[in-house]
Amino acid sequence: MTVRVGRKTATVAAIGALSLVLAACGGGDEGGGTTEETGAAGGGGTTSDLPPVDCSVYEQFGDLSGTSVTTFAGIGDPESGYYETAWATFEECTGVDVVPEWTQDFEAQIVVRVQSGNAPDIAILPQPGLLATLVRDTGAVLPGFEEVEALVDENWSEDWKGYGSVDGTFYAAPNSSNSKSFVWYSPSAFEEAGYTVPTTWEEMIELSDQIVADNAGSTTKPWCAGIESGVATGWTATDWMEDVMLREFGPDVYDQWYTHEIPFNDPQVLTVLEKVGTILKNEEYVNGGIGGVQTIATTEFQEGGIPITQGTCFLHRQASFYVNFWPEGTTIAEDGDVFAFYLPPNEGSADKPVLVGSEFITAFEDRPEVRAFATFLATSDYANVRAAVPGEAGGFVSANLGLDPANLANPIDKLTAEQFQDPEAIIRFDASDLMPGAVGSGSFWTEMTNWIANDKPDQEVLDAIEASWPD
């Protein structure tokens, strides 16, 4: 199952190496955890299995029979087949032929195609940074259709609309989204050891200390992690920074950080890095079942949490899409082999920050059939149809407030939807995906890797990233 959402991506200048990033940062076709609800992954389903769609939504566009809409996305098998199954409901309603093109080199090709005048009608962009680049550098992305903007206003929070906007203009509706604010654990191992899920950061540290004491003299540790990801090595460490920044200083400082209103080496950022280091650079805490701190830098991120299933690790911070990387036969359930809990806030905090990633639907042509398809993709009907496509182990969740969590077969996807639909949730997009490419997918990755692999001092790491920020 290839999870494309919210992954870290290399800059356009480094586009030749993106094939590694695509496999590493968004997910992969391997993996095979099962859930109590779904059993093993597989299959594709037909539209007869899906919830009905209100075809009257598209009557406003007139007779669309005989028209077509081209789409372009960096999505691979089998996920592309799930999209095509969901899109067939739109084709049945309207008579429009949706013509998809899937590629593993999307970020490179979309820029070239747009600049050469060969843009698709609709593209699924993997993050807001690329949207902003295309808007500002090419002028080819159309502002969001009024029909789409009205649906986004109705079906998403203001935060989500903002991430589909550039310089105050709305351009793109969110598509598939994921939560990064999860800690994976083994409910069965917790029960055996007498541990309970922590609800504050302080309780999580107390639990970590208890695990250290209970496993003295063994290779079992509280935490396991991996940040190796080819040319994107380091991105999982940046996620740690982002989640802790939200919990330590809140959304306002978080926004000042990624927009460079405060420097990257600001004392507040140093506080965050030091706090992340109390876990990731603590030899007593990591790297369970693998080795010491430095092994985090050489462990593939896909393998980072696997020691939980081997009894040598208890905790692994990773996004909801990690549901697809557990070994075949792993039961993913609240009382199963693995499950996840919300990365807790500091004690006394009433905030509920959720770090997210998402794809965005953009249009390059304005024809009735293109408007109709873009409108379909912003409806609650579509969110529920796509979520209910049979056979998918997990990985598709929409932040559309009209999504019925009952249509999500995977329990982690249901947890994610609950986070998105919580009116008190503070949604913030992955900061490195919003920073300039030279930083977000450049120095931030490499310096966090140096921090772990070479024990580079905290202040020197932040100074180096600050020095890389473009003028």
C-alpha positions, 0 to 999 in steps of 0.5 A, spaced: 500 500 500 503 506 497 501 512 502 502 518 498 500 523 503 504 528 508 511 525 506 517 529 505 519 531 498 526 533 495 526 540 492 525 541 485 533 542 484 534 535 487 529 532 483 533 526 480 533 523 486 526 523 488 524 515 486 527 514 493 523 519 497 517 517 494 518 510 496 521 512 503 517 518 505 509 516 503 509 509 504 510 503 500 507 497 497 510 492 502 507 492 509 501 487 511 498 488 518 491 486 519 486 489 523 480 485 527 475 489 522 478 487 515 483 481 516 488 481 510 489 487 505 488 486 498 482 487 493 479 493 489 472 492 490 466 495 485 462 501 485 456 496 487 459 495 494 460 503 495 455 508 498 450 512 494 452 518 491 448 524 490 448 525 482 444 531 483 450 535 485 452 535 478 446 537 474 448 544 475 454 543 470 449 540 464 450 534 460 457 532 460 456 526 456 462 525 451 467 529 455 473 527 459 478 530 465 485 528 465 488 527 472 495 526 474 498 524 481 504 521 484 500 515 486 502 507 485 499 500 485 494 498 489 492 505 491 491 508 484 486 502 483 482 504 489 482 511 487 479 509 480 474 505 483 471 511 487 472 516 481 467 511 477 461 513 481 462 520 478 463 517 471 456 514 472 453 520 475 456 525 469 458 521 463 465 524 464 471 520 462 476 521 468 483 519 464 488 518 470 495 518 469 500 515 475 507 516 476 513 515 481 516 521 478 510 526 480 514 532 483 519 533 477 514 531 471 508 536 474 513 542 474 516 540 467 509 539 464 506 545 467 512 550 464 511 547 457 504 548 457 502 541 458 499 541 464 493 536 466 486 538 468 487 536 475 493 534 479 493 531 486 499 535 489 503 532 495 504 538 500 502 545 500 510 547 498 509 544 491 502 548 491 505 555 492 511 553 488 507 552 482 502 558 483 508 563 484 513 560 479 508 558 473 501 562 474 498 556 471 494 554 477 487 556 477 484 559 483 479 554 486 472 554 483 467 557 487 463 551 487 469 547 490 471 553 495 464 553 498 464 546 499 471 547 503 468 552 507 462 547 509 466 541 510 473 543 512 476 547 518 479 554 517 486 551 518 485 546 512 483 551 507 489 555 509 493 550 507 490 550 500 491 557 499 497 561 497 498 569 499 491 569 501 487 566 495 484 559 495 487 554 490 486 547 492 481 542 496 485 537 501 484 530 499 487 524 503 490 526 509 494 523 515 495 525 522 503 524 525 501 525 532 501 518 534 505 513 538 505 506 536 505 501 542 503 493 543 496 493 547 498 486 549 505 487 551 502 493 556 497 488 559 503 483 560 507 488 563 502 492 567 503 499 563 497 504 562 497 508 556 500 515 558 495 521 557 501 527 559 508 528 556 510 527 563 507 520 564 510 518 558 517 519 561 515 516 567 513 510 563 519 510 559 523 510 566 519 504 568 521 500 562 528 502 563 528 499 570 524 493 568 529 491 563 535 493 566 541 489 563 537 487 556 537 490 549 529 491 550 528 499 551 522 504 551 523 507 544 525 504 537 526 509 531 529 509 524 530 516 520 534 512 514 530 514 508 535 515 502 535 522 500 530 524 505 534 521 511 532 525 517 525 527 515 522 523 521 526 526 526 523 533 523 517 530 525 519 529 532 521 537 532 514 539 529 510 535 534 514 537 540 514 545 538 506 544 538 506 542 545 511 546 548 510 553 545 503 552 541 501 554 534 502 561 534 510 560 535 509 554 531 507 559 525 512 564 527 518 558 526 516 555 519 515 562 516 521 564 519 518 570 523 523 567 529 530 565 527 531 557 526 536 558 532 531 561 537 532 559 544 525 556 543 527 552 538 533 550 542 528 548 548 524 543 543 531 540 540 533 539 547 527 536 549 527 531 543 534 529 545 531 527 552 528 521 548 532 520 541 539 521 544 538 518 551 542 511 550 537 508 556 531 509 552 533 507 545 534 504 540 530 498 542 532 491 539 537 495 534 542 498 538 544 505 541 543 512 539 547 512 532 543 506 529 537 511 529 540 514 523 542 507 519 535 504 521 530 505 515 524 508 517 519 503 515 523 498 520 523 503 526 517 500 529 518 493 528 521 491 534 515 492 538 512 486 535 519 482 537 518 484 544 524 489 544 521 495 544 515 499 547 514 505 544 515 508 536 512 515 534 510 515 527 504 517 523 497 514 522 500 511 515 505 507 519 499 502 519 501 499 513 508 497 515 507 492 520 509 485 518 504 480 515 499 477 520 500 483 525 493 484 529 492 492 529 487 493 534 486 496 541 487 489 544 491 487 539 499 486 537 499 493 536 495 500 536 497 507 537 495 513 542 495 520 541 502 523 543 500 527 549 501 534 551 504 537 557 501 536 563 496 542 565 495 543 557 488 544 555 491 544 547 490 538 543 495 539 537 495 535 531 500 535 526 498 533 519 500 531 512 495 532 506 494 532 498 491 537 495 487 537 489 488 543 484 486 545 477 489 547 471 483 548 466 476 551 467 471 547 463 464 544 466 467 537 466 473 539 470 469 544 475 464 538 476 470 533 477 473 538 482 467 539 486 466 531 486 472 531 490 470 536 495 464 533 497 462 529 503 459 523 498 466 522 495 470 522 502 465 516 504 465 513 497 473 513 497 473 511 504 469 505 503 473 502 497 473 495 499 480 491 500 484 497 503 488 495 509 488 502 511 491 509 509 486 513 506 482 518 511 479 525 509 479 531 514 472 532 511 467 533 516 462 529 513 466 523 513 462 518 517 468 514 521 464 508 520 466 507 513 473 506 515 475 499 516 481 500 519 481 502 527 487 507 526 484 510 520 478 511 525 482 514 530 485 519 525 478 521 523 476 522 530 482 527 531 480 531 525 473 532 527 475 534 534 472 541 534 478 543 539 483 540 535 489 545 533 491 542 526 498 544 524 501 542 517 508 539 517 512 545 518 518 542 513 513 541 508 511 549 509 519 551 509 523 553 503 525 547 500 533 549 501 531 548 509 525 544 509 527 538 505 534 540 505 538 542 511 533 541 516 533 533 514 541 533 514 542 537 520 537 532 524 541 526 521 548 529 523 545 531 530 544 523 531 549 520 527 555 524 529 552 527 535 553 534 533 551 539 538 544 542 539 546 549 538 551 548 532 545 544 528 540 550 529 545 555 527 547 551 521 539 550 519 539 558 520 545 559 516 541 555 510 535 559 510 534 563 503 534 571 503 
